[in-house]
Amino acid sequence: MTLTRRHALLAGAALPFAAAVPVPARAAAEQQGSAVAPFRRFRLGRFEVTPLLAGTRVQENPKQIFGLNAPQDAFEAAARAAFLPTDRAQGFFTPTLVNTGTALILFDTGLSAEGIFAALAAAGHSPEQVDLVVITHMHGDHIGGLMTGDTPTFANARYLTGQVENDHWAQQSNDGYEAKMRPLLDRTGFVEPGAEIAPGITAVEAFGHTPGHMAYRLESGGQALMLTADTANHYVFSLGHPDWEVSFDADKAAAAATRRRIFGQIADDRIPFIGYHMPFPAIGYVERAGDGFRFVPESYQLMLNG
């Protein structure tokens, strides 16, 4: 049978009507709601690095968190330029697991034991496998997963934190410290800036957010990465405007100076970083932009490491 041009035109004209005919569903599938995979894994030289999503939450009125001293119109303009709402922000809580090949090291523990346990399980690990837990600072969203009730979550782990940080909180009668950190002090070591806590992992002074807040630099096989913890709390407001005051920063001037120093080094070295509150998977680069920095999310760069 020969298909003429007229037949072809008639057949094409009928297609929209055929597409409009409803097709019955084979099964009633419920909508699941928004979701994010709870881990991301990549290689850094000999290291295997796994950011873990241990929790999220919506933060109301972000200007009162990330821009205390910012003019209202400037804050709203920065939000709109980044396609963000001005009245809400999304918080992410991202501990990082580093497998050096000889030890499994966890940096920070999230809001709760349940959150870090679920993220570890999704990534194929159990709390019992963790050899060392490093606490960058002692805000509740970093030490919240240390204990499950009265029992240490990481049964076989040693612990490490900054000496300055621990000395500060030990004198504060802080409920979180007393419940989560003090019970572990007999298994805890203390580190000073510049010390190597494991081959290729060095403590970096990042004071300001808390009195002894610490970042960590990872180096392996000629590759480097910085774990910045809470040096910057938001990828637009804190990186783009390092001098905007953050409500959670204990010493706001010192925190701003630390942001400029740490992220200036990251930008100049052109290395990636993992920020605890960056949009998950919390990995990116920064470049200098105006008076601050521009966040460049990691896409496939680290996948090429093998």
N, C-alpha and C positions, 0 to 999 in steps of 0.2 A: 504494500500500500504506500503510495507516494504522498508525503506531507507537503501540501502547497503552502504558499506564503499566507493565504487567507486562513487556512486551518491553524497555522502557527499563531497568528494574531488572535484568533478566537480562543485558542487554548490559553494563551497568556492572559487575556482579559478575564478569564474565569478564575484565575489563581486567587485574587483577593477574596472572592466569595467563598472559595474552598477553605482558605485560611481562617475565615471567620466562623466556621462551624465549630462549636465547642467540642473538645475531646474530654470524655469522662475520665476522672482520676482513677488510677488503679488501686490506690490506697490513700487513706486519710493521714497525711504526714503533718504532725504538729510543727509549728514554727519553734525553733530552738532558742532564739534570742541571740544577741551579740556574743561573740566568743573570740578568744585569742589563744593560740597554741601556747602552752605554759613553759616552753623552753626553746632555746636556740643553741646549736652546738657548732663550733668551728675549731680549726687548728691554728695555733700560734707557735711556729717552730715545732718543738717537741711537746708543747703543752696542748691539752684539749680544754677549751674554755666553754662553759655552758651558763649563760645568763638564765635565771629562773624567775618566772613570774609568780611571786608568792602572794599577790593580792593587788586589787585596784579599788579605787573609790572616787566618787565625784566630790570635788571641792567647790563649795559655794563662795561667791564674792572673791575671786582670785586676786584682785588688786590689794585686798587686805592681807594677802599672804605673800605675794611676789613683788609688790610695787608700793610699799608703804610711803615712800617719799616721791613717788612719780606723780606728775600732774595727771589728772583724770583723763584729759583729752589725749595725752601722749600714750597712756596705758591702753585706752580703747583703740587708738590708731594702730598700735603695735599688734593688738589682738586681731583686728580686722585685716591687717596686712598679711597675717599668717592664717587667715580663714578660720579664726577661733572665735567662739562666743566671748563676750565681755563679762558675763555674769557667772560662768562656771568653768572649771578646769578638770581634767581627768588626771588623777594621781596613780602612779605606778610604783610598785615596790619590788625591786629586782636584786636579790642576792645573786652572787656569782660563784659558780663552782669551777675550780681549776684542778685538773688532773695533770700532775707534773710527770707522770710515769712511775713515780715512786711514792707519791702521797696524794690523797684527795683532800683538797683545801676548800673550805666554804667561807666566803666573805659575806658576813652579816646574815641575819636569819629571818627577816620579815616581821610581820605584825603578830604572828601566832605560830604555834607548833603545827596546827592543822594546815596552814597555808604553805609552809616550807615542806612539810611532809608530802603534800599532794604534788607540789612542783618537782621534788626529787623523784617521786615515784614515776611521774610522767617521763622524766629524763632517764629512767632505768636505774636509779640508785635508791638506796635505803639510808636512813640516818646512821645506822650502825657502821656503814662503810666510811664515813667521814673521819679522817685522821686529825684534822686541825680546823678549828673554827676561829676566824679572825674577825674581831669586832672593830670596825672603823671608828665608831663613836657610839655613845650609849643612849641615844634617843629610843623611845619605845618601839618604833617601827623597824629598828635594827637589832634589838635584843629580844623582841617579843617571842621568837621561836626557840629561845635557848632552853626553856623548861616546858615540860608537859605535866601540868600540875606541879607536884613536888619532885618530879623525876627529870633528870637531864635528858633532853631530846636526843642528844648525840652521845650515846652510851660509851663509846670507845674513844672519844675525841679528847685532845688537848685544846686549850684555848689561848688566844693571844690578843692583846690589846695595847694601846698606848699607855705608857706610864703616866703621862700628864693627864690623860683622859680619866683613867681609873682614880687617880688621886683626887681629882675634882669631884667626881660623883660619889666617892666613898664618904665625903664630908657633907653631903647635901640632904641626908634623910629622905632620899627619893624612893618612892614605892617600887618603881620599875627596877631600879638598880638592886634594891634589897631583895626583891623576889626572884630576879632573873640572873643577876651577875654575882652577887655576894656568895650564893651557895656554891659557885664554881671556882672561887678564888684559889682553892688548894690545888687546882688543875690548870691554873692560868699563869702564863708568862707575860712579861711586859717588854715593850719595844720602844726604842727611840727613833726619831727620824734619821734616815740614812742607813739604818741597819737592814741587812739581808735576812729575811725570815725563812727563806728557803732558796736554794740555788736559782737565781734569775728573778726573784721577787723581792723588791726593795720598798721599805716604808718611806713615804714622802710627807713632809710636814704640810698640813693644809688647815692650820688653826683658824678659828674665827666662827665657823658654824657652831662648834662647841670648843671649849678650851683646848682639847687635845685631839681634835678631828684629824684623821689621817687618810691620805690617798696611798695607792700602791702602784708601782710600776712593774710590769711584767716584761721580761726579755728572754727570748729563746730562739735559737737558730737564726739570729740576725733580724728578728722581728720584735716589735715592741708594742705595748698597749698600756694605757693608764686606766686603773680603776679609780674614778674620781669621787665615789660615794656621794656626799651631799655638797660638794664644792659648788655646784650649780643645781638649783632645785627645779628649774623649768627651762626647756630648750629654746623658748622664744624670749621670755621676760628676763631670765637670769643670764643667759648667754648674750643675747642681743644688747642688754643693758646691765653690765656688771655692777654698776653703782646703785641700781635700784635695790632698796632694802627689803630683805626677806624676814618675815615675822619670826621664823624659827632660828635665825642666826643670833647667837649669843652676843658676839661682838661684831656689829654690823660693818664698821669701818674695816676691821681686820678681814672679815669674810669677803668684802668687795676686793680688797688688795690681793687676797688669795685667789679669787676667781681670775683676776687679770694675770697673775703670775702663772698659775697652773695651766690655764687655757691658752695663754700666750706661748708657753713651751710646747703644748700639744700642737698648736697651729704651726709653729715654726718647725717642729720635727716631722709634721705631716703623718702622725700616727693616729690610730683609732683610740677611742676611749669608750668605757662603759660607765654611764651615769645612773645611779640608783633610781632616780625619778624621771629619767628620760623616757619618751614613748617606747614601749616594749617593741623589739628586744633590747632597747636601751643602748644600742651600739651606734656610734657615728664618728664623724670627723668634725673639726671646726676650722674655719678660715677667718682671718681678720676682716671685719666689715664695719666701716665707720669707726665709731668709738667703742665697738664691742666685737662680737663674734657672730658668725652665722653657722648654725648647725646643719651638717650635711649627713643625713641618715645613711648608714651602711646598706648597700643593696646586695651585690654579689662579690664585692672585693675579697672578703675573707673566705668565701667558698673556694676561691682559687688557691688557697693555701694547702688544699688536699684534705 
